[in-house]
Amino acid sequence: MVVGIVAAKENSNRFPGKNNYIVDGKPMFWHSVKPLLDSSLVDDVFVVTDSIKIKDYCDEREGVNVIWRPKNACRDEDKLISILRFAYYSLDKEYDQMVSIMANCPGHNAVDVNKAVRLIKEKNLREVRSFNSDGEEC
């Protein structure tokens, strides 16, 4: 079983409202959720958030579950791995793999997700990361 998780916080210090910024008619974070939903290899999709706006947007869509991240568990210095760990341990069942796309990284698709999941399984990897053509992690 494979779980997809997108961490989408309410505020950004450098770009307030970044995850809700509209890109091609949808909030930016949604461009990270959609490939997980469209993947044939991801069984369940969750968004972990502290934003009512993001929660409400997800609640209106089928197949997207929300893990609420309370304000006392949200600090700017929290590392993504801590947030993903919080999300995973909030789930009611166990998964073999976790796929996460950063909420501010539009441009992935279900083909990318499926390649990553297959690569993890075939090569018995602990982690796969994506980079753009400039060598920047995305």
Contacts in CASP RR format, 6 or more apart in sequence:
PFRMAT RR
TARGET T0000
AUTHOR 0000-0000-0000
METHOD contacts of the structure
MODEL  1
MVVGIVAAKENSNRFPGKNNYIVDGKPMFWHSVKPLLDSSLVDDVFVVTD
SIKIKDYCDEREGVNVIWRPKNACRDEDKLISILRFAYYSLDKEYDQMVS
IMANCPGHNAVDVNKAVRLIKEKNLREVRSFNSDGEEC
1 43 0 8 1.000
1 44 0 8 1.000
1 93 0 8 1.000
1 94 0 8 1.000
1 95 0 8 1.000
1 96 0 8 1.000
1 97 0 8 1.000
2 41 0 8 1.000
2 42 0 8 1.000
2 43 0 8 1.000
2 95 0 8 1.000
2 96 0 8 1.000
2 97 0 8 1.000
2 98 0 8 1.000
2 99 0 8 1.000
2 117 0 8 1.000
3 42 0 8 1.000
3 43 0 8 1.000
3 44 0 8 1.000
3 45 0 8 1.000
3 46 0 8 1.000
3 88 0 8 1.000
3 91 0 8 1.000
3 95 0 8 1.000
3 97 0 8 1.000
3 98 0 8 1.000
3 99 0 8 1.000
4 36 0 8 1.000
4 42 0 8 1.000
4 44 0 8 1.000
4 45 0 8 1.000
4 46 0 8 1.000
4 98 0 8 1.000
4 99 0 8 1.000
4 100 0 8 1.000
5 45 0 8 1.000
5 46 0 8 1.000
5 47 0 8 1.000
5 48 0 8 1.000
5 67 0 8 1.000
5 84 0 8 1.000
5 87 0 8 1.000
5 88 0 8 1.000
5 98 0 8 1.000
5 99 0 8 1.000
5 100 0 8 1.000
6 29 0 8 1.000
6 32 0 8 1.000
6 33 0 8 1.000
6 36 0 8 1.000
6 45 0 8 1.000
6 46 0 8 1.000
6 47 0 8 1.000
6 48 0 8 1.000
6 100 0 8 1.000
6 101 0 8 1.000
6 102 0 8 1.000
6 103 0 8 1.000
7 47 0 8 1.000
7 48 0 8 1.000
7 49 0 8 1.000
7 80 0 8 1.000
7 83 0 8 1.000
7 84 0 8 1.000
7 87 0 8 1.000
7 100 0 8 1.000
7 102 0 8 1.000
7 103 0 8 1.000
8 19 0 8 1.000
8 29 0 8 1.000
8 32 0 8 1.000
8 47 0 8 1.000
8 48 0 8 1.000
8 49 0 8 1.000
8 51 0 8 1.000
8 54 0 8 1.000
8 103 0 8 1.000
9 19 0 8 1.000
9 49 0 8 1.000
9 50 0 8 1.000
9 51 0 8 1.000
9 69 0 8 1.000
9 74 0 8 1.000
9 103 0 8 1.000
10 17 0 8 1.000
10 19 0 8 1.000
10 49 0 8 1.000
10 50 0 8 1.000
10 51 0 8 1.000
10 52 0 8 1.000
10 53 0 8 1.000
10 54 0 8 1.000
10 74 0 8 1.000
11 17 0 8 1.000
12 18 0 8 1.000
12 19 0 8 1.000
12 104 0 8 1.000
13 76 0 8 1.000
15 21 0 8 1.000
18 28 0 8 1.000
18 104 0 8 1.000
19 27 0 8 1.000
19 28 0 8 1.000
19 29 0 8 1.000
19 51 0 8 1.000
19 54 0 8 1.000
19 103 0 8 1.000
19 104 0 8 1.000
20 27 0 8 1.000
20 28 0 8 1.000
20 29 0 8 1.000
20 51 0 8 1.000
20 53 0 8 1.000
20 54 0 8 1.000
21 27 0 8 1.000
21 28 0 8 1.000
22 28 0 8 1.000
23 31 0 8 1.000
23 106 0 8 1.000
24 31 0 8 1.000
24 106 0 8 1.000
26 34 0 8 1.000
27 54 0 8 1.000
27 57 0 8 1.000
28 103 0 8 1.000
28 104 0 8 1.000
28 106 0 8 1.000
29 47 0 8 1.000
29 54 0 8 1.000
29 103 0 8 1.000
29 104 0 8 1.000
30 57 0 8 1.000
31 105 0 8 1.000
31 106 0 8 1.000
31 107 0 8 1.000
31 108 0 8 1.000
32 101 0 8 1.000
32 102 0 8 1.000
32 103 0 8 1.000
32 104 0 8 1.000
32 105 0 8 1.000
32 106 0 8 1.000
32 108 0 8 1.000
33 45 0 8 1.000
33 47 0 8 1.000
33 58 0 8 1.000
33 64 0 8 1.000
33 101 0 8 1.000
35 101 0 8 1.000
35 108 0 8 1.000
35 109 0 8 1.000
35 110 0 8 1.000
35 112 0 8 1.000
35 113 0 8 1.000
36 42 0 8 1.000
36 45 0 8 1.000
36 99 0 8 1.000
36 101 0 8 1.000
36 113 0 8 1.000
37 45 0 8 1.000
37 63 0 8 1.000
37 64 0 8 1.000
38 109 0 8 1.000
38 110 0 8 1.000
38 113 0 8 1.000
39 99 0 8 1.000
39 110 0 8 1.000
39 113 0 8 1.000
39 114 0 8 1.000
39 117 0 8 1.000
40 110 0 8 1.000
40 114 0 8 1.000
41 113 0 8 1.000
41 114 0 8 1.000
41 117 0 8 1.000
41 118 0 8 1.000
42 99 0 8 1.000
42 113 0 8 1.000
42 117 0 8 1.000
43 95 0 8 1.000
44 65 0 8 1.000
44 95 0 8 1.000
45 63 0 8 1.000
45 64 0 8 1.000
45 65 0 8 1.000
46 64 0 8 1.000
46 65 0 8 1.000
46 66 0 8 1.000
46 67 0 8 1.000
46 87 0 8 1.000
46 91 0 8 1.000
47 54 0 8 1.000
47 55 0 8 1.000
47 58 0 8 1.000
47 64 0 8 1.000
47 65 0 8 1.000
47 66 0 8 1.000
47 67 0 8 1.000
48 66 0 8 1.000
48 67 0 8 1.000
48 69 0 8 1.000
48 83 0 8 1.000
48 84 0 8 1.000
48 86 0 8 1.000
48 87 0 8 1.000
48 90 0 8 1.000
49 55 0 8 1.000
49 58 0 8 1.000
49 66 0 8 1.000
49 67 0 8 1.000
49 68 0 8 1.000
49 69 0 8 1.000
50 68 0 8 1.000
50 69 0 8 1.000
50 70 0 8 1.000
50 71 0 8 1.000
50 73 0 8 1.000
50 74 0 8 1.000
54 66 0 8 1.000
55 66 0 8 1.000
55 68 0 8 1.000
58 64 0 8 1.000
58 65 0 8 1.000
58 66 0 8 1.000
59 66 0 8 1.000
67 86 0 8 1.000
67 87 0 8 1.000
67 90 0 8 1.000
67 91 0 8 1.000
69 83 0 8 1.000
69 86 0 8 1.000
69 87 0 8 1.000
73 86 0 8 1.000
80 100 0 8 1.000
80 102 0 8 1.000
84 98 0 8 1.000
84 100 0 8 1.000
88 95 0 8 1.000
88 98 0 8 1.000
97 117 0 8 1.000
97 120 0 8 1.000
97 121 0 8 1.000
99 113 0 8 1.000
99 116 0 8 1.000
99 117 0 8 1.000
101 108 0 8 1.000
101 113 0 8 1.000
102 138 0 8 1.000
105 130 0 8 1.000
105 138 0 8 1.000
107 138 0 8 1.000
108 130 0 8 1.000
112 130 0 8 1.000
116 128 0 8 1.000
116 130 0 8 1.000
119 125 0 8 1.000
119 128 0 8 1.000
120 127 0 8 1.000
120 128 0 8 1.000
129 137 0 8 1.000
130 137 0 8 1.000
130 138 0 8 1.000
131 137 0 8 1.000
131 138 0 8 1.000
132 138 0 8 1.000
END
